[in-house]
Amino acid sequence: MLLALAQWLAQFDPVFHVVGFLTLRAILSTLTALLLALLVGPAVIERLTAAKVGQYVRDDGPQSHLSKTGTPTMGGALIIVAVVASTLLWADLSNRQVWIALAATLGFGLVGGVDDYRKLVYGNSKGLSAAAKYTGQSLIALAAASYLYYSSEVPAETELIVPFFKSVAVPMGLWFIPFVYLVVVGSSNAVNLTDGLD
């Protein structure tokens, strides 16, 4: 949205062309999401605490985790809102890959939201079963990867471009789909695992 505004303003003042640089917009988007989370976060946490939307902790885990009982849950919703709002502000909304990333983000957020909701409704720490979570994540990741592969317009969209080597690009062909699947589902579960370790 702001990119379109900057492109329009650039006809009056060329300084606005700077907003067209992807690196600058990535930095501004990150800062915007951070500021949104910092500004809105305390109010959201306060409301969740007042509504007693607290976390249930398994009693078979480490004793140190018992102190987390009642910690507000559903904080992922705050992160999702901040990321989506920031993306809508700074991204090139004419790029279909932005919309695929947003759809996948919202899909994974929905899986997490259902998991948290079930924990609250049933009053325990179980939520969705591991199989249900994995199935939901898998369907979303496979749909996104398949769409990216079958709608690609140039070979570079499905190549593995090796960081720091401009001329090294590995054509992946149909292997693109399982690769994207593993990266997306693996990253999501890595975050879930490390989040549960604290």
SEMARZA-696811 format. One line per field, with one value per residue (C-alpha): residue number from 1; x, y, z; chain. Coordinates in pm, 1 decimal. Layout:
pos: [NUM / ...]
px: [X / ...]
py: [Y / ...]
pz: [Z / ...]
unit: [A / ...]
END
This chain:
pos: [1 / 2 / 3 / 4 / 5 / 6 / 7 / 8 / 9 / 10 / 11 / 12 / 13 / 14 / 15 / 16 / 17 / 18 / 19 / 20 / 21 / 22 / 23 / 24 / 25 / 26 / 27 / 28 / 29 / 30 / 31 / 32 / 33 / 34 / 35 / 36 / 37 / 38 / 39 / 40 / 41 / 42 / 43 / 44 / 45 / 46 / 47 / 48 / 49 / 50 / 51 / 52 / 53 / 54 / 55 / 56 / 57 / 58 / 59 / 60 / 61 / 62 / 63 / 64 / 65 / 66 / 67 / 68 / 69 / 70 / 71 / 72 / 73 / 74 / 75 / 76 / 77 / 78 / 79 / 80 / 81 / 82 / 83 / 84 / 85 / 86 / 87 / 88 / 89 / 90 / 91 / 92 / 93 / 94 / 95 / 96 / 97 / 98 / 99 / 100 / 101 / 102 / 103 / 104 / 105 / 106 / 107 / 108 / 109 / 110 / 111 / 112 / 113 / 114 / 115 / 116 / 117 / 118 / 119 / 120 / 121 / 122 / 123 / 124 / 125 / 126 / 127 / 128 / 129 / 130 / 131 / 132 / 133 / 134 / 135 / 136 / 137 / 138 / 139 / 140 / 141 / 142 / 143 / 144 / 145 / 146 / 147 / 148 / 149 / 150 / 151 / 152 / 153 / 154 / 155 / 156 / 157 / 158 / 159 / 160 / 161 / 162 / 163 / 164 / 165 / 166 / 167 / 168 / 169 / 170 / 171 / 172 / 173 / 174 / 175 / 176 / 177 / 178 / 179 / 180 / 181 / 182 / 183 / 184 / 185 / 186 / 187 / 188 / 189 / 190 / 191 / 192 / 193 / 194 / 195 / 196 / 197 / 198]
px: [0.0 / 274.3 / 477.7 / 193.5 / 166.8 / 543.9 / 537.8 / 265.2 / 449.8 / 773.2 / 630.3 / 641.1 / 961.9 / 1216.4 / 1320.6 / 1021.3 / 1188.6 / 1389.7 / 1077.9 / 1101.8 / 1413.2 / 1321.4 / 1586.1 / 1454.4 / 1095.7 / 1200.5 / 1367.8 / 1071.6 / 828.2 / 1021.4 / 1033.0 / 661.5 / 571.2 / 796.7 / 642.3 / 289.3 / 366.5 / 532.3 / 252.1 / -45.2 / 109.9 / 75.2 / -295.5 / -358.2 / -173.1 / -367.4 / -700.8 / -604.4 / -498.1 / -821.5 / -1025.4 / -828.3 / -716.1 / -426.4 / -196.5 / -237.2 / 89.4 / 132.8 / 223.8 / 450.4 / 700.5 / 980.3 / 880.5 / 1012.6 / 731.5 / 459.5 / 522.1 / 388.0 / 37.0 / -200.1 / 43.3 / -175.0 / -201.0 / -302.8 / -12.5 / 44.2 / -260.1 / -72.9 / 225.9 / 6.1 / -176.5 / 151.0 / 313.5 / 8.4 / -55.3 / 309.6 / 320.4 / 7.8 / 163.5 / 508.3 / 496.6 / 441.9 / 78.8 / 90.0 / 332.5 / 142.0 / 415.8 / 333.7 / -26.2 / 83.0 / 308.9 / 25.3 / -220.2 / 26.0 / 95.0 / -275.9 / -329.4 / -58.5 / -197.1 / -539.3 / -394.3 / -224.4 / -541.4 / -752.9 / -489.7 / -495.1 / -875.2 / -910.9 / -671.1 / -889.6 / -1221.7 / -1112.4 / -907.0 / -592.4 / -263.8 / -353.5 / -515.4 / -497.7 / -333.4 / 12.8 / -134.9 / -403.7 / -149.7 / 89.4 / -191.1 / -307.0 / 46.4 / 117.2 / -192.4 / -113.7 / 255.2 / 184.2 / -83.6 / 151.5 / 447.0 / 236.0 / 86.3 / 430.1 / 565.2 / 278.8 / 227.3 / 596.5 / 660.3 / 1039.6 / 1281.6 / 1444.1 / 1122.7 / 1178.5 / 1556.5 / 1758.6 / 1972.2 / 2273.7 / 2333.4 / 2649.0 / 2705.6 / 2521.1 / 2570.2 / 2494.9 / 2135.9 / 2032.9 / 1735.4 / 1507.1 / 1232.2 / 956.8 / 1182.4 / 1090.8 / 760.9 / 902.1 / 1187.1 / 946.8 / 728.2 / 1021.4 / 1141.6 / 797.0 / 680.8 / 1028.8 / 1065.1 / 722.7 / 788.4 / 1138.4 / 981.7 / 718.1 / 983.8 / 1209.4 / 910.2 / 820.8 / 1172.2 / 1175.1]
py: [0.0 / 247.2 / 134.0 / 236.6 / 571.0 / 625.6 / 540.8 / 799.9 / 1061.1 / 993.2 / 1175.7 / 1493.8 / 1427.2 / 1161.0 / 1105.7 / 870.1 / 624.3 / 503.1 / 322.6 / 99.0 / -71.1 / -410.2 / -396.9 / -67.7 / -192.4 / -515.0 / -312.1 / -74.5 / -366.4 / -538.4 / -218.6 / -157.8 / -508.8 / -465.5 / -128.9 / -263.4 / -555.8 / -329.9 / -72.5 / -308.6 / -603.6 / -477.9 / -399.3 / -739.8 / -920.0 / -721.3 / -814.3 / -1179.7 / -1186.3 / -1016.2 / -1264.5 / -1548.7 / -1676.4 / -1856.0 / -2138.7 / -2484.0 / -2654.4 / -3031.9 / -3160.6 / -3428.6 / -3170.8 / -2990.0 / -2830.8 / -2496.7 / -2488.6 / -2493.5 / -2124.0 / -2058.4 / -2169.8 / -1888.2 / -1715.4 / -1557.9 / -1776.6 / -1687.2 / -1441.8 / -1576.0 / -1375.1 / -1055.5 / -1164.7 / -1261.5 / -926.5 / -730.9 / -927.6 / -917.1 / -545.2 / -460.7 / -674.7 / -509.1 / -167.5 / -224.9 / -517.6 / -503.4 / -615.3 / -685.4 / -973.1 / -1303.1 / -1452.5 / -1196.7 / -1319.4 / -1683.8 / -1604.9 / -1417.1 / -1701.9 / -1957.5 / -1735.4 / -1697.4 / -2070.9 / -2164.1 / -1899.5 / -2061.8 / -2401.8 / -2242.3 / -2053.6 / -2369.3 / -2544.5 / -2266.1 / -2245.3 / -2617.8 / -2587.1 / -2314.8 / -2488.5 / -2825.5 / -2675.1 / -2877.3 / -2851.7 / -3096.8 / -2880.7 / -3033.9 / -3372.1 / -3378.7 / -3560.1 / -3294.1 / -3010.5 / -3182.5 / -3256.4 / -2894.2 / -2763.8 / -3017.3 / -2928.8 / -2557.3 / -2603.0 / -2843.4 / -2612.5 / -2312.6 / -2506.7 / -2657.3 / -2322.1 / -2160.3 / -2439.2 / -2467.4 / -2091.8 / -2008.1 / -1785.2 / -1804.4 / -2084.6 / -1871.6 / -1891.1 / -2262.6 / -2267.2 / -2287.7 / -1974.9 / -2027.1 / -1729.6 / -1522.4 / -1674.8 / -1469.6 / -1712.2 / -2037.3 / -2148.8 / -2512.3 / -2609.2 / -2811.2 / -2916.6 / -3104.5 / -3139.0 / -2775.3 / -2885.1 / -3120.2 / -2875.3 / -2586.4 / -2821.3 / -2925.5 / -2567.2 / -2432.6 / -2718.0 / -2767.0 / -2397.5 / -2385.8 / -2688.2 / -2570.2 / -2250.7 / -2453.5 / -2677.3 / -2394.6 / -2199.0 / -2495.9 / -2532.9 / -2216.4]
pz: [0.0 / 94.4 / -207.3 / -439.4 / -259.0 / -285.7 / -657.5 / -709.8 / -499.9 / -691.5 / -992.1 / -782.1 / -588.4 / -689.8 / -326.4 / -295.0 / -534.9 / -234.3 / -106.0 / -412.6 / -272.5 / -128.6 / 145.0 / 281.3 / 278.5 / 454.3 / 730.0 / 761.7 / 762.8 / 1041.1 / 1246.1 / 1187.5 / 1307.3 / 1610.6 / 1699.3 / 1655.3 / 1885.4 / 2143.6 / 2138.9 / 2127.2 / 2313.6 / 2671.8 / 2623.1 / 2463.5 / 2744.2 / 3004.5 / 2845.0 / 2809.1 / 3174.3 / 3285.1 / 3078.9 / 3242.1 / 2903.1 / 3066.1 / 2974.0 / 3122.0 / 3207.8 / 3212.9 / 3555.6 / 3407.4 / 3282.7 / 3464.9 / 3796.2 / 3670.7 / 3412.0 / 3678.3 / 3742.7 / 3390.7 / 3483.4 / 3394.3 / 3157.7 / 2885.9 / 2578.7 / 2221.7 / 2194.7 / 1845.1 / 1736.4 / 1826.1 / 1618.6 / 1322.7 / 1328.7 / 1349.2 / 1065.4 / 836.8 / 896.0 / 836.3 / 522.1 / 384.7 / 449.1 / 298.8 / 53.6 / -321.5 / -321.7 / -695.6 / -626.7 / -600.8 / -382.3 / -112.5 / -110.0 / -93.6 / 202.9 / 375.1 / 312.3 / 451.5 / 753.7 / 823.9 / 771.0 / 1019.6 / 1255.4 / 1226.9 / 1319.6 / 1623.1 / 1715.3 / 1706.2 / 1919.1 / 2181.0 / 2171.2 / 2238.5 / 2533.2 / 2680.8 / 2616.6 / 2754.2 / 3036.7 / 2975.1 / 2787.9 / 2510.6 / 2241.2 / 1894.5 / 1862.1 / 1705.8 / 1405.1 / 1355.2 / 1381.1 / 1143.0 / 896.0 / 898.0 / 855.5 / 580.7 / 379.8 / 397.0 / 310.1 / 22.9 / -118.1 / -106.0 / -251.0 / -529.1 / -621.3 / -629.2 / -849.9 / -1097.6 / -1131.0 / -1174.2 / -1473.2 / -1495.5 / -1399.4 / -1126.9 / -922.8 / -858.2 / -837.1 / -517.8 / -523.3 / -300.7 / -67.7 / -122.8 / -469.8 / -729.4 / -1014.8 / -830.2 / -885.0 / -856.7 / -1076.0 / -849.6 / -1086.4 / -907.7 / -599.5 / -533.5 / -375.1 / -107.2 / -41.6 / 27.7 / 231.1 / 452.2 / 499.2 / 591.9 / 816.8 / 962.6 / 1046.4 / 1206.7 / 1424.6 / 1515.4 / 1651.3 / 1838.6 / 1993.1 / 2105.9 / 2238.1 / 2457.7 / 2596.1 / 2806.2]
unit: [A / A / A / A / A / A / A / A / A / A / A / A / A / A / A / A / A / A / A / A / A / A / A / A / A / A / A / A / A / A / A / A / A / A / A / A / A / A / A / A / A / A / A / A / A / A / A / A / A / A / A / A / A / A / A / A / A / A / A / A / A / A / A / A / A / A / A / A / A / A / A / A / A / A / A / A / A / A / A / A / A / A / A / A / A / A / A / A / A / A / A / A / A / A / A / A / A / A / A / A / A / A / A / A / A / A / A / A / A / A / A / A / A / A / A / A / A / A / A / A / A / A / A / A / A / A / A / A / A / A / A / A / A / A / A / A / A / A / A / A / A / A / A / A / A / A / A / A / A / A / A / A / A / A / A / A / A / A / A / A / A / A / A / A / A / A / A / A / A / A / A / A / A / A / A / A / A / A / A / A / A / A / A / A / A / A / A / A / A / A / A / A / A / A / A / A / A / A]
END
